[in-house]
Amino acid sequence: MQNTLWPQYSFHIALMEGRVVACAGAERHGQVIVVCSVAVLPPYRDRGIAKHLVSAVLVRARAEGCERAVLATAKCPGFFSRYGFSLVSTTSLPVSLRNSHTLTSPGMPAGVCMQCELK
């Protein structure tokens, strides 16, 4: 059962100099989150901001009882492997996850995603 403390979608943002410079989100499906929308404006990259935001998303998911995290990325698999994510076929995911908004968005890689256990 989904915990009502965490809505289906949640976002973490980084503010610097009075503006949003980065974000990371999660789309919740029961005990699984789909990490989404990890982005940092170019002038603010290489400062560890994405690292802190992704960590915050995963810590929150664990605290809310999520057991697994999934994400789709074509650009940064090395970055996410630091958090325990590994490549898997999307066919190994339940249909509800394969049909999630994030994994079916235009521009997402087809057939491959990453996942990690949050225990």
Buried (B, 14 or more C-beta within 10 A) or exposed (E): EBEEEBEEBBEBEBEEEEEEBBBBBBBBBBBBBBBBBBBBBEEBEEBEBBBBBBBBBBEBBBEBBBEBBBBBBEEEBEBBEEBEBEEBEBEEBEEEBBEBEBBEEEEBEEEBBBBBEBE
